[in-house]
Amino acid sequence: MVDAVASVCPIDLTEVIEGRPAHGGIIHPSHDPSSRPQWPEAFWLLQHKTRLSYTLEAPSDFPLPMRVDALVAAVRAALG
C-alpha cells in the first residue's frame, strides 16, 4: 500500500509521526490496547470483531484531489 501511495504523494518517513513510533510511513501503536484509556476504533475492532484492521489517512497538507487519489491507491493495493 505504501508503494502505491508513494506514486501519488510523498510518504512521511520520519521515525515519529504524530507522537508515535513509525517506520516506512507506518505508525506502530502499542501492541497492548489496555495501555490506552481511550481506544481508537481499530483497537476495538481488533479486540472484538477481527484480527486485521487498517487505518488509512491522507496528509491534510495536500489538495483534496491528491488525498483522495492517495486513499484510492491504498485501497486498490490492499485489494490486490
N, C-alpha and C positions, 0 to 999 in steps of 0.2 A: 504494500500500500504506500509506503513512504517513497519508494522509487517512482511510482505512478504520480504521486502528488508533486514530486520534485520536478517533473516535466511541465508543471503548471505554475508553481510558485516556489519561492525559496523555503527551505526547511530550517528551522531553528535547531542548530546542532550544539548549543551550549550545554554544559553539564548540569545546569539547574534551570528549570523552566517553571515560572510561577511558584518559586519556593520549594519545588520538589525535584529530587534527583531525576536526571534524564540521560538517555543515551541514544544517539542516532535519530533525534527528533521525537522520541517516545518517552513520555513521562512515566516513571515507575513508582507507583504509590506503595505504601507499606503493604506487605502481604497479610497483615493481621488487621482485618476490618474492625475488630474490637478496640484497637488502639485509637480509633477516631470516634469522638462522641456523636458527630453528625455524619451520616453516610451519604455519599453521592448515590444516585440511582443505580449505577453499575455495581456498587458493592452489595446493595440489597438484592439485585438480580442474581449475583453470583452466590449469595448465601441461600436464596430461596427458590430460584427458578431455573438457573442454567449454569453450565461450567465455563462458558465463554461469553465475554461481552466486550465490545469495542466502543470507546467514546471518541468520536471524530470531531475535531474542531479546526476551523479555518482561521488564519490570522486576521484579526479585525483591522489591522493597519492597511490592508489591501482593498481595492474596489470590490464591491459585492459580486459582479460577474466572475471575477477571478476566484473569489472564495467559493462560489457555487461550483465552478469548474473543478476546483481542488477537491471538494467533497464528493462530487460525482466520480472523479478519477479514483478516489479511495474506495468508494463502494464498488465500483466496477472491478477493481483489482481484488477486492475481498471475495467477490462472487466468482471470479475466475473467468 
